């Protein structure tokens, strides 16, 4: 069984290699298709009308660096590079930073997993709190076990899981949770260089909804949050 691993932190991100190694140690065949550079905040963006560079990365695990978004990486591997093979699932991560609440709408990590789900296969997005004291290897082993347990149920799933700073009870405990609502108090830093105007966005987290039952609440209380996601964002009650 072969699993495709991607991320939005780029091919040199420590998290993606930890995830790939953990799966490899579980006797899965693994392929990596990851952006050449940082692609955080790209959501489910897809590159059109532009040539995209790709190259093989020398490693015992099959790995490709692709100069595009996480969605580009997954789509190109599933539909071209690995089209002759049977890919059973897509795992995106481990992201170095949480993807909680409404941030999933911006997340390249979640976007990469979504592309796998759109190809009718199980998909998992894995993230770790930026200040987590858990190593990527620890997170990867727990995430691999979680994936196996879900995969063996024989259903297609699209789960977003987030690891806390520390495990509440010293061991991983999973808690199903809905998305909270996270916003940012944005500051726009403007500058001028060479006659051109620029701005940078700096933000401070402002959680509007992090009550009990949300993914934010779960992670802040030492649980691994699990939020099942779907591409259908229709507001059905309004139809």
N, C-alpha and C positions, 0 to 999 in steps of 0.2 A: 504494500500500500504506500502510495506516494503523497506527500503533503507539500504544498507550496507555502513558503514563508515570505512575508513582505514586511515593510514598515514605512514610517515617514521620516525617521531620523537619519536615514541614509545607509548605504552599504557598510559604512564603517561603524555604525552604531553597535555598542556592546550588547544591547538587548536582543537584537535579531540573531546574533551568533549564539548567545546563550540558549535562546529558544530552539534554534536549529540543532544544537548539540544535545539538548534534552530529548528531543524527538528521535534523534539518531540513536541515542542510548536506549531508547524504547524499541529499537529495531524497525523504525519507520524509515522508508526511503524519503529523503528530503531534497527539495530544490529551493534556492533562494532567488528571488527577483526583487531587487530593491533599488530605490533612487540613488543616483550618484551623489546627490547632495541633500541637505536638509529640505524637507517638504512639509513641515508642520503647517497646519491651517489650510491645507489644500482641499480638504473635504473629499468630495467625489469628482474632483476636476479631471478632465480628460483632454489631452493635447490634440489639436487638429491643425492642419495646414502648416506643419512644421516637421522637419526631419528630426528624429530622436536617435541619439547615439546610444549604442549598447556594446558591452564587452564582457567577455568571460573573466571571472575572477579565479585565480589559481587557489584551489583549496580542495581538501578531500571531499567536501560537500559541494555538490553542483551549485554554483552561484553566478548570478548575472547582475551587473551594475547597469542601470538604465537611466538615461538623462531625462526623466519625466516624473510624473506624479505616481503615488502608490497605485492609483487606478490604472494608469498606463502600464505599470509593471505587471500587475496581475492579468490584465487583458492581453498583453503581448505574449506572456508566457502561456496562458491557457489556450489562446487561439492561434499561436504561431510556434514559439520555441518548443513548447511541450505538447503540441496538439496530437502527436502520435502516441502519447502516453496517457495512462488513466490516472488523473489527479483526483484524489478522493476528498480533499478539504483544503481550505485556505486559513492560515493563521497569520494575523497581523500584529506585530510587536516583537519584543516587549518595548512599549513606549516609555521613554524617560520623562515621566510626568503624567498626572492623572488625565483621564478623558471622562469627565463626569457631567451629569446633568445636560443642559442644552449645549455644552461644548462639543457633544457628539456631532452636532450639525456642522462644525468647523473642522473636525478632526480628520487628518489624513490617515491616521491609524484605522479609524472606523471606516473611512472611505475605502481603504484597501480590502478590508474584510467584506464590506458590502458588495464589492465587485464579485467576490467568490460566491456570495449568497445569490446574486443575480444570475450566476451560472448554475444555479440549482444544486449547490453543494454546501455542506456544513461550513460555517465560518465563525472564527473567534477573534475578537479584538482584545489584546492584553496590554494593560498599562500599569505602571507603578508610580506611586506618589513621588514627586520630585525630591522630597526630603526623606524618603524611605530608608530605613536602616537594613532592609532586606536586600540581599545581593541579587543581581540578575539571575545567577545560577539557581538560587533558592526559589525565586519566583517562577523560573522556567520549569523546574521540576514539578511544582504544584500545578502550574497551568497545563503541563503535559498530562498529568494524571486526571485533571478535570476534563480535558478534551477527550481522553480515552473513555471516561465514564459516560460522557454525553454521546459520543460517536457510537458506542455500543448499543445505545437505545434504538439505533436505526432510523432516526428522524433527521430531517434537515433543520438546522438551527443557525441562528445569527445572534451570538451572545457577546455582550460587552462586559468584560470583567476588569475590576480595578483593585489593586493591592494597596493596603494601608502602610502607614509608617512602620508599625509593628503589629504582630498578631496579638489580639486582645488576650488570649489565653495561652500564648506561647506556641500555639499550633494553628494552622489555617482553618478558619471557619467561614463557610460561604453563606451569604445572605441574599436572597432574592430581593430586588429593590426596583422601584420605579425611578425614572429620571427626575432629578430635582430641577431647579431653575437657577442658573448661574449667569451673572452679568459681570461687567467690569466698569470700574470708574476710570474711564479712559482719559489720558492726557496726550495731547498731540504736540509733539516737539517739532517746530518749524525751523528750517535753516535755508540758507542760500549758498550755493557753491557754483562758481563758474557761470554766474548769471542764470542758473536754474534754481527753481524753488523745490524744496523737498519737505516731507513730513515723516515722522516716525510715531508709531502708536505705542504708548506705554500704558499698562493697565494694572489696576489693583482689584483683586477678586472681591466681588460683592454678591453674596449668595442671597437670592430672594426667597428661595424655598429649599431648605435643607432639613426639614422636619423628619420625624420618625417615619420610616418607610421609604425614604429616598436613598439613592446611591451615595450622596454626600454624607448623610447621617451614618450609613453603614461603614464607610471607609474611615470617617473621623472617630468611630468607636471600635476600630481594630478588626473589622470584618473584611473579607474579600467580597465586594459587591458584585452581583450578577444581574444584569439587566437584559432580558431578551428584546431584541430590536427587530424591525421590519422596514422594508422600503415603502410600505403603504402609509403615507402621511395624510390620507384623506380625512377630512373632518366629517365622518359619516352622519352624525346627528344633524348636520346642516343640509344634507341632500334632500 
